């Protein structure tokens, strides 16, 4: 899957669409930010803090490495433990989402200006082996789309009715 990513234009479209979908959450009232379906499951706030931190501290760093270094080694990151060590459950979910959206603009500004050969630059990923920038960005996108599905399930389990525009947009977005 990761080693057979969709075309670059589709990846960029999906990155923009995902940020747009997430941004629409800010327009909703009374979101159950801290609702956890089970003790071992994350809340909306925790997921959005995770997406915010991973966008800046993992994805953007990796993209810069691939673009600025010759075949860099990309180590694995245990970002899930950040939820505990950074006390995501005590943070402001809306603020985390706004910070994520700001970071996504920076990510898109970097990626949208790349030439086709830059997307083919290689890195050595700790788990995936030799990987192109295109594959790395697609991996990040797939991760985010999985969390979007998780957000929708949390809202459903909390009994929060999503507006039709958001459910339709989520269903229209392809996910691999």
Buried (B, 14 or more C-beta within 10 A) or exposed (E): EBEEBBEBEEBBBBBBBBBEBBBBBEEEEEBBBEBBBEEEBBBBBBBBBBBBBBBBBBBBEBBEBBBEEEEBEBEEBEBEEBBEEBEBBEBEBBEBBBBBBEBBEEBBEEBEEBEEEBBEBBBEBEEBEEBBBBBBBBBBBBBBBEBBEBBBEBBEBBEBEBEEEBBEBBEEBEBE
